[in-house]
Amino acid sequence: MCFENIHLILDHAGYGLEDSVFVRIYLKEFERDFATFNRVYTRHFPQDKPLPSRTTVGVSALGRGALVEVDLVCFKANQR
């Protein structure tokens, strides 16, 4: 669900996940969820390009009882 929301937000702003240069991920249940999240994460990025830099952090709590939070930085060289 979080990637569906990210796709919608990026599309509205004129970007796509292929424009990501850095991704920060917070997991409430790091040990339990990291491998599964990683499989889902890689499916959403172009397979013919390197994945963006990222940090994945385990946290004790997230807002509204969430299990995962993702934020990212995008850049397009041809935008002015």
Legacy VTK file of the C-alpha trace (Angstrom):
# vtk DataFile Version 3.0
C-alpha trace
ASCII
DATASET POLYDATA
POINTS 80 float
0.000 0.000 0.000
2.779 2.474 0.768
4.223 2.109 -2.745
0.806 2.725 -4.295
0.695 6.020 -2.380
4.265 6.877 -3.370
3.467 6.218 -7.043
0.428 8.539 -6.836
2.362 11.345 -5.123
5.316 11.133 -7.505
3.078 11.024 -10.566
1.222 14.124 -9.386
4.550 15.933 -8.937
5.843 14.835 -12.363
8.304 12.237 -11.095
8.590 8.471 -10.990
10.496 6.045 -8.800
13.168 5.961 -11.528
13.962 9.571 -10.475
14.760 8.520 -6.874
18.296 9.202 -5.696
17.853 8.351 -2.008
15.273 6.380 -0.035
14.887 6.218 3.743
12.852 3.356 5.218
11.705 2.935 8.801
10.534 -0.526 9.912
8.839 -1.087 13.255
9.567 -4.839 13.164
12.982 -4.739 11.477
14.079 -8.335 12.037
10.710 -9.748 11.034
9.978 -7.500 8.040
13.295 -6.576 6.384
13.571 -9.480 3.918
9.932 -9.261 2.828
10.052 -5.485 2.512
13.247 -5.731 0.475
11.552 -8.081 -2.032
8.601 -5.697 -2.395
10.901 -2.669 -2.600
12.971 -4.009 -5.498
9.856 -4.841 -7.568
8.897 -1.160 -7.732
12.111 0.141 -9.295
13.288 -0.275 -12.904
15.137 -3.573 -13.228
17.605 -2.169 -15.777
18.953 0.574 -13.459
20.793 0.469 -10.138
18.638 0.934 -7.063
18.873 4.359 -5.407
20.984 4.799 -2.284
19.036 3.887 0.799
19.004 3.628 4.541
16.761 1.160 6.362
16.272 1.749 10.072
14.499 -0.242 12.746
12.401 1.931 15.067
10.364 1.276 18.205
7.235 3.076 16.964
5.760 4.923 13.997
2.839 7.306 13.824
-0.709 5.961 13.658
0.473 2.429 14.439
2.203 2.039 11.071
4.654 -0.801 10.489
6.607 0.958 7.736
7.357 4.519 6.671
9.173 5.466 3.462
10.489 8.817 2.321
12.573 9.566 -0.719
14.425 12.269 -2.608
13.962 12.586 -6.371
15.925 14.512 -8.978
15.573 15.111 -12.709
18.605 16.633 -14.394
16.560 18.137 -17.230
14.111 20.023 -14.961
14.530 23.776 -14.514
LINES 1 81
80 0 1 2 3 4 5 6 7 8 9 10 11 12 13 14 15 16 17 18 19 20 21 22 23 24 25 26 27 28 29 30 31 32 33 34 35 36 37 38 39 40 41 42 43 44 45 46 47 48 49 50 51 52 53 54 55 56 57 58 59 60 61 62 63 64 65 66 67 68 69 70 71 72 73 74 75 76 77 78 79
